[in-house]
């Protein structure tokens, strides 16, 4: 019986955390985009290349994709972890 209540509580917490997670996800995307634009301005020539940009070379396109992916992954992990820690501080339980 206690296990059922614990599982029910976890499901409820996940549902309650979902809007927070969505808001944090949107915020992390905006932060990551800004960081990528600044990083690319420092290492690249002009705007970041698009994969379909015919005038750009493979190495420039792949470098931009790798830098963008790394920045987005790090920002997402930092924001997700911070959100979970914040929820635990407020509620005393981990949201996952």
C-alpha positions in Angstrom: 0.0 0.0 0.0 2.8 2.4 0.9 4.5 1.7 -2.4 1.3 2.6 -4.3 1.1 5.9 -2.5 4.7 6.7 -3.2 4.3 6.0 -6.9 1.1 8.1 -7.0 3.0 11.0 -5.3 5.9 10.7 -7.8 3.5 10.8 -10.7 1.8 13.9 -9.3 5.1 15.6 -8.8 6.1 14.9 -12.4 2.9 16.4 -13.6 3.3 19.5 -11.4 6.9 19.9 -12.5 6.1 19.6 -16.2 5.1 23.3 -16.7 8.2 24.4 -14.8 10.3 22.1 -17.0 8.7 23.5 -20.2 9.3 27.1 -19.1 12.9 26.3 -18.1 13.4 24.6 -21.5 12.3 27.7 -23.4 14.5 29.9 -21.3 17.5 27.6 -21.8 17.0 27.7 -25.5 17.0 31.5 -25.5 20.1 31.6 -23.4 21.9 28.9 -25.5 21.0 30.8 -28.7 22.6 34.0 -27.4 25.7 32.2 -26.1 26.1 30.5 -29.5 25.8 33.7 -31.4 28.5 35.3 -29.2 30.7 32.2 -29.4 30.4 32.1 -33.2 31.1 35.8 -33.5 34.4 35.2 -31.6 35.5 32.1 -33.7 33.8 32.4 -37.1 33.5 34.8 -39.9 30.1 36.6 -39.8 26.9 34.8 -39.1 26.9 31.1 -38.2 26.5 29.0 -41.3 23.4 27.1 -42.2 23.7 23.5 -43.3 22.1 24.4 -46.6 24.4 27.4 -47.2 26.1 26.6 -50.5 28.9 29.1 -50.2 30.2 27.6 -46.9 32.6 24.7 -46.6 31.9 21.5 -44.8 34.4 22.1 -42.0 32.8 25.4 -41.2 29.3 24.0 -41.1 30.3 21.0 -39.0 32.3 23.1 -36.6 29.3 25.4 -36.1 27.0 22.5 -35.6 29.4 21.0 -33.0 29.8 24.2 -31.1 26.0 24.9 -31.2 25.3 21.3 -30.0 27.8 21.5 -27.1 26.5 24.9 -26.0 22.9 23.8 -26.1 23.6 20.5 -24.2 25.6 22.3 -21.4 23.0 25.0 -21.0 20.1 22.5 -21.0 21.9 20.3 -18.4 22.7 23.3 -16.2 19.1 24.6 -16.3 17.5 21.2 -15.8 19.7 20.4 -12.9 19.2 23.9 -11.3 15.4 23.5 -11.7 15.4 20.1 -10.0 17.6 21.4 -7.2 15.2 24.3 -6.7 12.2 22.1 -6.6 13.9 19.9 -4.0 14.7 22.9 -1.9 11.1 24.1 -2.1 9.3 20.7 -1.7 12.0 18.4 -0.1 11.7 15.9 -2.9 13.4 15.4 -6.2 11.1 16.0 -9.2 12.3 13.0 -11.3 
